[in-house]
Amino acid sequence: MTNTAHNQARKRVAVLISGRGSNMMSLVEASRAHDYPADIVSVISNRPDAPGLDWAGSQGMNTVALDHKAYTTRAAFDDALHAAIEDSDAEIVACAGFMRLMTPELVAKWHNRMLNIHPALLPSFKGLDTHARALAAGVRIAGCTVHIVRPEMDTGPILGQAAVPVIDGDTPDTLAQRILAAEHRLYPRILSLFAADAYDIHQDLAHLRAASLKTTMLFSPET
């Protein structure tokens, strides 16, 4: 297979960020593998000063800055965002720390083609301040979730999750660091499976074809 043929077979992905873009970076790094089924074709941010845009630009990637403050309505911004995604010919949208609630109309345009990563084990701890809330609830296991975007915040078919232990003495910052490391491993893996059409999606459930688990239990604390 030639490089041209290989590139044509890869799914084109636009990544949406609002800040440093560390999950975007993990997706870009993973996509550099010759057998990775997705190609990151554009990085789009609603904040022109997002550090992640500078990093993507330094890698020679296409970047787009759409300042949400320049739009009078959420719908107007979403129209511009949709146009930017379409300009990249993306087939999949990966939200990676994109801190904007989207209109139902935009979500509908990318139905079952838009992913998001959330720093909690959904459906628990939707929204913000997930780490502080998890610690306040006394959970022993925390983690992150990659899911398909639906109009309601942090809902949609769950594609994959990674769990990490909560350690005595954890602060929101220490727990966040542990979960972020898990995010950087989980998101590239799930995007790879999604781009390879490994999921069947029925309404609000996603089923991984020929799923295989290496372990059947996760214990915390270990016994």
GUVOTI-636107 format. One record per residue: x, y, z of N, C-alpha, C in turn; residue in three letters. Coordinates in steps of 0.2 Angstrom, whole numbers. Example, Ala and Ser with C-alpha at 12.3 -4.5 7.8 and 13.67 -1.06 7.14 Angstrom:
BEGIN
[[66,-28,39],[62,-22,39],[66,-16,39],"ALA"]
[[64,-11,35],[68,-5,36],[64,0,39],"SER"]
END
This chain:
BEGIN
[[4,-6,0],[0,0,0],[4,6,0],"MET"]
[[3,11,-4],[7,17,-5],[5,22,1],"THR"]
[[9,27,3],[7,31,8],[1,35,6],"ASN"]
[[0,37,-1],[-6,40,-3],[-12,36,-2],"THR"]
[[-12,30,-3],[-18,26,-2],[-19,25,5],"ALA"]
[[-14,25,9],[-15,24,16],[-18,30,19],"HIS"]
[[-16,36,17],[-18,42,20],[-26,43,18],"ASN"]
[[-27,41,12],[-34,41,9],[-39,37,13],"GLN"]
[[-36,31,16],[-40,27,20],[-42,29,27],"ALA"]
[[-38,34,29],[-38,36,36],[-44,41,37],"ARG"]
[[-48,41,42],[-53,45,44],[-50,52,46],"LYS"]
[[-53,57,43],[-51,64,44],[-54,67,50],"ARG"]
[[-50,70,55],[-53,72,61],[-51,79,63],"VAL"]
[[-56,83,65],[-55,90,67],[-55,89,75],"ALA"]
[[-51,92,78],[-50,92,86],[-52,99,88],"VAL"]
[[-57,100,93],[-59,106,96],[-56,107,103],"LEU"]
[[-52,113,104],[-49,114,110],[-51,121,113],"ILE"]
[[-50,122,119],[-51,129,122],[-44,131,126],"SER"]
[[-40,127,127],[-34,128,131],[-28,125,129],"GLY"]
[[-24,122,134],[-17,119,132],[-17,114,127],"ARG"]
[[-23,110,127],[-24,105,122],[-20,99,123],"GLY"]
[[-19,97,129],[-14,91,130],[-18,84,127],"SER"]
[[-24,84,128],[-27,78,124],[-27,78,117],"ASN"]
[[-27,84,114],[-26,85,107],[-19,83,105],"MET"]
[[-14,85,109],[-7,82,108],[-7,75,108],"MET"]
[[-10,72,113],[-10,64,113],[-13,61,107],"SER"]
[[-18,64,104],[-21,62,98],[-17,63,92],"LEU"]
[[-13,69,92],[-9,70,86],[-3,65,86],"VAL"]
[[0,64,92],[6,59,93],[4,52,91],"GLU"]
[[-2,50,93],[-5,43,91],[-6,43,83],"ALA"]
[[-8,48,80],[-10,48,73],[-4,48,69],"SER"]
[[2,49,72],[8,48,68],[11,41,66],"ARG"]
[[8,36,70],[9,29,68],[6,28,62],"ALA"]
[[10,24,58],[8,22,51],[2,18,50],"HIS"]
[[0,15,56],[-6,11,55],[-12,14,59],"ASP"]
[[-11,20,61],[-17,23,65],[-22,25,60],"TYR"]
[[-29,23,61],[-34,24,56],[-37,31,56],"PRO"]
[[-34,36,60],[-37,43,59],[-31,48,58],"ALA"]
[[-33,53,55],[-28,59,53],[-31,65,56],"ASP"]
[[-27,69,60],[-29,75,63],[-28,80,58],"ILE"]
[[-33,83,55],[-32,88,49],[-33,95,51],"VAL"]
[[-36,96,57],[-37,103,59],[-38,104,67],"SER"]
[[-35,109,70],[-36,110,77],[-40,117,77],"VAL"]
[[-46,117,80],[-50,123,81],[-51,125,88],"ILE"]
[[-50,131,89],[-51,134,96],[-56,140,96],"SER"]
[[-60,140,102],[-64,146,103],[-60,152,106],"ASN"]
[[-54,150,108],[-50,155,111],[-44,156,107],"ARG"]
[[-43,162,104],[-37,163,100],[-30,163,104],"PRO"]
[[-30,164,110],[-24,163,114],[-23,156,117],"ASP"]
[[-27,151,115],[-26,145,118],[-19,142,116],"ALA"]
[[-15,140,121],[-8,137,120],[-8,132,115],"PRO"]
[[-13,128,115],[-14,122,111],[-13,124,103],"GLY"]
[[-16,130,102],[-15,132,95],[-8,133,93],"LEU"]
[[-4,136,97],[3,138,96],[6,131,95],"ASP"]
[[5,126,99],[8,120,98],[7,116,91],"TRP"]
[[0,116,90],[-2,113,83],[1,117,78],"ALA"]
[[1,123,78],[4,127,73],[12,126,72],"GLY"]
[[15,125,78],[22,123,77],[24,116,74],"SER"]
[[18,112,74],[19,105,71],[17,105,64],"GLN"]
[[16,111,61],[14,112,54],[6,110,53],"GLY"]
[[2,110,58],[-5,108,57],[-9,114,55],"MET"]
[[-15,113,52],[-20,118,51],[-23,120,57],"ASN"]
[[-23,126,59],[-26,129,65],[-31,134,63],"THR"]
[[-37,135,67],[-42,140,66],[-44,142,73],"VAL"]
[[-44,149,74],[-46,152,80],[-52,156,78],"ALA"]
[[-57,154,82],[-64,157,82],[-66,160,89],"LEU"]
[[-65,166,89],[-66,169,96],[-74,170,97],"ASP"]
[[-76,166,102],[-83,166,103],[-86,172,105],"HIS"]
[[-82,176,108],[-84,183,111],[-86,188,105],"LYS"]
[[-83,186,99],[-85,190,93],[-92,189,90],"ALA"]
[[-95,184,93],[-102,182,90],[-107,184,95],"TYR"]
[[-113,187,92],[-118,189,96],[-122,184,99],"THR"]
[[-122,178,96],[-127,173,99],[-123,166,98],"THR"]
[[-125,161,103],[-122,155,102],[-123,151,96],"ARG"]
[[-129,152,93],[-130,149,86],[-126,152,81],"ALA"]
[[-124,159,81],[-120,162,76],[-113,159,77],"ALA"]
[[-110,158,83],[-104,155,84],[-104,148,81],"PHE"]
[[-109,144,83],[-109,137,81],[-109,136,73],"ASP"]
[[-113,141,70],[-113,141,63],[-106,142,60],"ASP"]
[[-102,146,63],[-95,148,61],[-91,141,62],"ALA"]
[[-92,138,68],[-88,132,70],[-90,127,65],"LEU"]
[[-96,126,63],[-98,120,58],[-94,122,52],"HIS"]
[[-94,128,50],[-91,130,43],[-84,128,43],"ALA"]
[[-80,130,49],[-73,128,49],[-72,121,49],"ALA"]
[[-76,117,53],[-75,110,52],[-76,107,45],"ILE"]
[[-81,109,42],[-83,107,35],[-77,109,31],"GLU"]
[[-74,115,32],[-69,117,27],[-63,112,28],"ASP"]
[[-62,109,33],[-56,104,34],[-58,97,31],"SER"]
[[-64,96,29],[-67,90,26],[-66,84,31],"ASP"]
[[-67,86,38],[-67,81,43],[-73,77,43],"ALA"]
[[-72,71,45],[-77,66,45],[-79,64,52],"GLU"]
[[-75,66,57],[-76,65,64],[-73,71,68],"ILE"]
[[-77,73,73],[-75,79,77],[-73,76,84],"VAL"]
[[-67,78,87],[-65,76,93],[-64,82,98],"ALA"]
[[-69,82,103],[-68,88,108],[-63,86,113],"CYS"]
[[-58,90,114],[-53,89,118],[-52,95,123],"ALA"]
[[-56,95,128],[-55,101,132],[-59,107,129],"GLY"]
[[-64,106,125],[-68,112,122],[-73,114,127],"PHE"]
[[-72,120,130],[-76,122,135],[-82,126,133],"MET"]
[[-86,123,128],[-92,127,126],[-98,122,125],"ARG"]
[[-104,124,128],[-110,120,126],[-112,122,119],"LEU"]
[[-114,116,116],[-116,117,109],[-123,117,108],"MET"]
[[-126,121,103],[-133,120,102],[-135,114,99],"THR"]
[[-141,112,100],[-143,105,98],[-143,105,90],"PRO"]
[[-143,110,87],[-143,110,79],[-136,108,77],"GLU"]
[[-131,111,80],[-124,109,79],[-123,101,80],"LEU"]
[[-125,99,86],[-124,92,88],[-127,88,83],"VAL"]
[[-133,90,81],[-137,86,76],[-133,85,69],"ALA"]
[[-130,90,67],[-126,90,61],[-120,85,61],"LYS"]
[[-118,84,67],[-113,79,68],[-115,73,72],"TRP"]
[[-121,71,71],[-124,65,75],[-120,59,74],"HIS"]
[[-118,56,80],[-114,50,80],[-107,51,77],"ASN"]
[[-105,57,76],[-98,58,73],[-94,63,77],"ARG"]
[[-97,65,83],[-93,69,87],[-92,66,94],"MET"]
[[-85,66,96],[-83,63,102],[-81,68,107],"LEU"]
[[-81,66,114],[-79,71,119],[-76,66,125],"ASN"]
[[-71,69,128],[-68,66,134],[-70,70,140],"ILE"]
[[-72,67,145],[-74,70,151],[-70,67,157],"HIS"]
[[-68,71,162],[-63,68,167],[-67,66,173],"PRO"]
[[-72,61,172],[-75,57,177],[-78,51,174],"ALA"]
[[-80,47,178],[-83,40,176],[-91,42,175],"LEU"]
[[-93,44,169],[-100,45,168],[-104,39,169],"LEU"]
[[-110,39,171],[-114,46,172],[-113,49,178],"PRO"]
[[-108,48,182],[-107,51,188],[-103,58,187],"SER"]
[[-104,63,191],[-100,69,191],[-100,72,184],"PHE"]
[[-106,74,181],[-106,78,175],[-104,85,176],"LYS"]
[[-102,89,171],[-101,96,172],[-94,97,175],"GLY"]
[[-93,103,179],[-87,105,181],[-85,103,188],"LEU"]
[[-79,104,190],[-76,103,197],[-77,95,198],"ASP"]
[[-76,91,193],[-77,84,194],[-72,81,200],"THR"]
[[-66,83,200],[-61,80,205],[-63,82,212],"HIS"]
[[-65,88,213],[-67,90,220],[-73,87,222],"ALA"]
[[-78,86,217],[-84,83,219],[-83,75,220],"ARG"]
[[-79,72,216],[-77,65,218],[-74,64,224],"ALA"]
[[-70,68,226],[-67,68,233],[-72,69,238],"LEU"]
[[-76,74,237],[-81,75,242],[-86,70,243],"ALA"]
[[-87,66,238],[-92,60,238],[-88,54,241],"ALA"]
[[-82,54,242],[-78,49,245],[-78,42,241],"GLY"]
[[-78,43,234],[-77,38,230],[-70,35,230],"VAL"]
[[-69,29,229],[-62,25,229],[-59,25,222],"ARG"]
[[-63,25,217],[-61,25,210],[-64,30,206],"ILE"]
[[-59,34,203],[-61,39,198],[-59,38,191],"ALA"]
[[-60,42,187],[-57,41,180],[-60,46,175],"GLY"]
[[-60,43,169],[-62,47,163],[-66,43,158],"CYS"]
[[-70,47,154],[-74,44,149],[-74,47,143],"THR"]
[[-74,43,137],[-75,45,130],[-82,43,128],"VAL"]
[[-85,48,126],[-92,47,124],[-94,51,118],"HIS"]
[[-100,49,115],[-102,52,109],[-106,58,111],"ILE"]
[[-106,64,108],[-109,70,111],[-116,70,109],"VAL"]
[[-120,72,114],[-128,73,113],[-129,80,115],"ARG"]
[[-135,83,114],[-136,90,116],[-136,91,123],"PRO"]
[[-138,86,127],[-137,87,135],[-130,86,137],"GLU"]
[[-128,90,141],[-121,90,143],[-119,84,146],"MET"]
[[-113,81,144],[-110,75,146],[-114,69,146],"ASP"]
[[-118,69,141],[-122,63,140],[-120,60,133],"THR"]
[[-123,54,132],[-122,51,125],[-119,44,126],"GLY"]
[[-119,40,121],[-116,33,121],[-109,33,124],"PRO"]
[[-107,29,129],[-101,29,131],[-96,24,127],"ILE"]
[[-91,26,125],[-86,22,120],[-81,19,124],"LEU"]
[[-79,22,130],[-73,19,134],[-72,23,140],"GLY"]
[[-69,19,145],[-68,23,151],[-61,20,154],"GLN"]
[[-58,24,158],[-52,22,161],[-53,24,169],"ALA"]
[[-51,19,173],[-52,21,180],[-45,21,184],"ALA"]
[[-44,26,189],[-38,26,193],[-40,26,200],"VAL"]
[[-36,24,204],[-38,24,211],[-38,31,214],"PRO"]
[[-42,32,219],[-42,38,223],[-37,36,229],"VAL"]
[[-32,40,231],[-27,38,236],[-29,43,242],"ILE"]
[[-28,40,248],[-29,44,254],[-24,50,254],"ASP"]
[[-27,56,255],[-23,62,255],[-23,66,248],"GLY"]
[[-27,63,243],[-27,66,237],[-31,73,237],"ASP"]
[[-28,77,233],[-32,84,232],[-35,84,225],"THR"]
[[-39,89,224],[-41,89,217],[-36,89,212],"PRO"]
[[-30,93,213],[-25,93,209],[-21,87,208],"ASP"]
[[-20,83,213],[-16,77,212],[-21,71,209],"THR"]
[[-27,71,210],[-31,67,207],[-32,69,199],"LEU"]
[[-32,75,198],[-33,77,191],[-27,75,187],"ALA"]
[[-21,75,190],[-15,73,186],[-15,66,185],"GLN"]
[[-17,62,189],[-18,55,188],[-23,53,183],"ARG"]
[[-29,57,183],[-34,56,178],[-32,58,171],"ILE"]
[[-28,64,171],[-26,66,165],[-21,61,161],"LEU"]
[[-17,58,165],[-12,53,162],[-16,47,159],"ALA"]
[[-22,46,162],[-26,40,160],[-30,43,153],"ALA"]
[[-32,49,153],[-35,52,147],[-31,52,141],"GLU"]
[[-24,53,142],[-20,53,137],[-19,46,134],"HIS"]
[[-20,41,137],[-20,34,135],[-26,32,132],"ARG"]
[[-32,34,135],[-39,32,133],[-41,35,127],"LEU"]
[[-40,42,126],[-43,45,120],[-40,42,114],"TYR"]
[[-34,42,113],[-31,39,107],[-33,32,105],"PRO"]
[[-34,28,110],[-36,21,109],[-44,21,107],"ARG"]
[[-48,25,110],[-55,25,108],[-56,28,101],"ILE"]
[[-52,34,99],[-53,37,93],[-50,32,87],"LEU"]
[[-45,28,89],[-43,23,84],[-49,18,83],"SER"]
[[-52,15,88],[-57,10,87],[-63,14,83],"LEU"]
[[-65,20,85],[-70,23,82],[-69,24,75],"PHE"]
[[-63,27,73],[-61,28,66],[-61,22,62],"ALA"]
[[-60,16,65],[-60,9,62],[-67,6,62],"ALA"]
[[-72,10,63],[-79,8,63],[-80,1,67],"ASP"]
[[-77,1,73],[-77,-4,78],[-83,-4,82],"ALA"]
[[-87,1,82],[-93,2,86],[-100,1,83],"TYR"]
[[-105,-2,86],[-112,-2,84],[-115,3,89],"ASP"]
[[-118,8,86],[-122,13,90],[-129,12,89],"ILE"]
[[-133,11,95],[-140,11,95],[-143,15,100],"HIS"]
[[-146,21,97],[-149,26,102],[-143,28,107],"GLN"]
[[-144,27,113],[-139,29,118],[-134,24,120],"ASP"]
[[-133,19,117],[-128,14,119],[-124,12,113],"LEU"]
[[-117,11,115],[-112,9,110],[-110,2,112],"ALA"]
[[-109,-2,107],[-107,-9,108],[-100,-10,104],"HIS"]
[[-95,-12,107],[-89,-13,103],[-89,-20,100],"LEU"]
[[-88,-21,94],[-88,-28,91],[-82,-32,93],"ARG"]
[[-84,-38,95],[-78,-43,97],[-74,-40,102],"ALA"]
[[-77,-37,107],[-74,-34,113],[-70,-40,117],"ALA"]
[[-64,-38,119],[-61,-43,123],[-58,-39,129],"SER"]
[[-59,-41,135],[-56,-38,141],[-50,-42,144],"LEU"]
[[-45,-39,146],[-39,-42,149],[-41,-44,156],"LYS"]
[[-45,-40,159],[-46,-41,166],[-54,-41,167],"THR"]
[[-56,-44,172],[-64,-43,173],[-65,-39,179],"THR"]
[[-60,-37,183],[-62,-33,189],[-56,-28,190],"MET"]
[[-58,-23,193],[-54,-17,196],[-55,-16,203],"LEU"]
[[-50,-17,207],[-51,-16,214],[-47,-10,217],"PHE"]
[[-50,-6,221],[-47,-1,224],[-50,0,231],"SER"]
[[-46,-1,237],[-39,-2,237],[-38,-9,235],"PRO"]
[[-32,-11,233],[-30,-18,231],[-30,-22,237],"GLU"]
[[-32,-28,236],[-32,-33,242],[-27,-39,240],"THR"]
END
